Amino acid sequence: MTFTHAGVIGAGAWGTALAQVCARAGLRVTLQAREPEVVAAINTARENTLFLPGIALESAIEATPDMAALAACDLILAVAPAQHLRAALTAFAPRHRPGAPIVLCSKGVEQGSLKLMTEVAAEVLPTAPIAVLSGPSFAGEVARNLPAAVTLACADETLGRAIAEAIAIPTFRPYTANDLIGAEAGGAVKNVLAIACGIVEGKGLGRNAHATVITRGFAELTRLAVALGARAETVAGLCGLGDLVLTCSSTQSRNMSVGVALGQGLTLDQALAGKVSIAEGVASAPAVRALARKVGVEAPICEAVAAILAGEVAVDAAIAGLLSRPLKSEA
């Protein structure tokens, strides 16, 4: 099984970076964007000046505003933000080439339905083969051809390997897996935890607290993933622990930068002001909280973040609440 023409839905920073990867891997790439100025900039200046400025794009990438242009693609990477994935796939569905795999690259839980992205895709495109791509991968670094490794999960292991081989380059290494829920659950929850780590940074609570939030946050992530049907060893890999460590360790992370601003005393509106890229954790936090409650998983850090974002509790009160929780076994 070989692929020659990749379609990328969503020309934000991550979608553009993945288009770069596909082009470097030798694929023809059609990159769909909603913004006319992004389409024009990519096709004329070879640069996504809005979402990924300063990075020259490969000549094999052609941008388009039209979903119909993806009809000939034999591999689709869906990179629309999680809360817009359903609408994007619905618009694309009439143009889907039968049998063409859909690689889900968005991270989050859909508000309202509390569905993971695989569930959303299965409802919109029930016959399409589905894969999940997730891992520690800042878009700018990937686009600049710096080394990265990710998880590529697919229930059909032969198909998963074929997709991995189609997009792999020396600086972008997909490791295959067959646990889709594990691959996407880690990516969804880590964005919420990154906001918590940002708050720790913004409040100046120190490296001990930062390490504690990552570690106890990973315990929450694992409990929730397993309750949803994932395997613990999957989230111990690139798509869970790896992505969590990256996103919680640098203000390059949009989610962590929002948390830093909140920790420094800014309001959520102030923290989000001027940002052109979406911090997925802000939208996912209430859905992650509701999903954890639905499946009976204790997730106090995610609960605290959701409460802060909703204006239900002040940052200092949320921190005090976490620090005053009863002592318990780490296991």
JOVEN-V233611 format. One record per backbone hydrogen bond with DSSP energy under -0.5 kcal/mol. NH is the residue of the N-H (numbers start at 1). CO is the residue of the C=O. Records with the same first field share a line. If there is no record, write none. Layout:
NH=CO / CO
This chain:
6=28
7=75
8=30
9=7 / 77
10=8 / 32
16=12
17=13
18=14
19=15
20=16
21=17
22=18
23=19
24=20
25=21
26=23
27=22
28=4
29=60
30=6
31=29 / 62
32=8 / 30
33=64
36=34
38=35
39=35
40=36
41=37
42=38
43=39
44=40
45=41
46=41 / 42
47=41
48=52
49=47
52=48
55=52
56=54
57=46
61=58
62=29 / 60
64=31
67=65
69=66
70=67
71=68
73=70
74=5
75=5
76=101
77=7
78=76 / 103
79=9 / 77
84=81
85=81 / 82
88=84
89=85
90=86
91=87
92=88
93=89
94=90
95=92
96=92 / 93
100=97
101=74
102=129
103=76 / 101
104=102 / 131
105=78 / 103
108=106
110=115
113=111
114=110
117=108
119=116
120=116
121=117
122=118
123=119
124=120
125=121
128=125
131=102
132=153
133=104
134=151
137=135
142=138
143=139
144=140
145=142
146=141
148=171
149=136
150=173
151=134
152=175
153=132 / 151
154=177
155=130
157=155
160=156
161=157
162=158
163=159
164=160
165=161
166=162
167=163
168=164
169=172
172=169
173=148
174=172
175=150 / 173
176=174
177=152
180=178
183=179
184=180
185=181
186=182
187=183
188=184
189=185
190=186
191=187
192=188 / 189
193=189
194=190
195=191
196=192
197=193
198=194
199=195
200=196
201=197
202=198
203=199
204=200 / 201
205=200
210=206
211=207
212=208
213=209
214=210
215=211
216=212
217=213
218=214
219=215
220=216
221=217
222=218
223=219
224=220
225=221
226=222
227=223
228=224
229=226
230=225
234=231
235=231
236=232
237=234
240=237
241=235
242=237
243=238
244=240
245=241
246=242
247=243
248=244
249=246
253=250
257=253
258=254
259=255
260=256
261=257
262=258
263=259
264=260
265=262
266=261
271=267
272=268
273=269
275=272
276=274
280=278
282=279
283=279
284=280
285=281
286=282
287=283
288=284
289=285
290=286
291=287
292=288
293=289
294=290
295=291
296=292 / 293
297=292
303=299
304=300
305=301
306=302
307=303
308=304
309=305
310=306
311=308
312=307
313=307
318=314
319=315
320=316
321=317
322=318
323=319
324=320
325=322
